[in-house]
Amino acid sequence: MMKRTQIYFDEDMATDLMLTARSNKLSVSALIREYVQTGLKTNPIKKKAKKGNPLLQLAKAAAREKVPGKRTNVSGNMDKYLPKEWR
């Protein structure tokens, strides 16, 4: 499944993309997809854990307390919030 997105290029870059795509017998979109794929392969994105940043999860848990001035003590449940390598 493809996701549609919109991107703006300055005039010079748009012209360069168009000419490069034409010389390679590709559409500009296909050329851009190729460039992005190459960039992602050479500089892979490190995926985070599904739960997200553990420190943000910890802060959110402490901020959920409804009573003003009283915060949840999350130190007793450290293993629930922090990854093993941080314990």
C-alpha positions, 0 to 999 in steps of 0.5 A: 500500500502506498501513502500519498504525501506532498513535498515542495521543491525549489525551482532548481531542484524540481528541474533537476529531478525532472531531467534526471527522471526523464534521462532514467525513463522514470517518473519523478515520483519513482525517482524520489522513492528510489532516492529516499529508499537509498537514503534509508538503506545507508542511514537506517532509522532506529525504531523505538520500542512500541511503548515509546520512550520509557522516560516519557512513559514514567513522566506521564504515569507520575502526572496522571495523579488527580490530587494536586501536589501529590504525585504517584511514586513510580520508584517502586515499579521501576521495572515496569517503566524502564528497559532492562538495560537501564535498571 
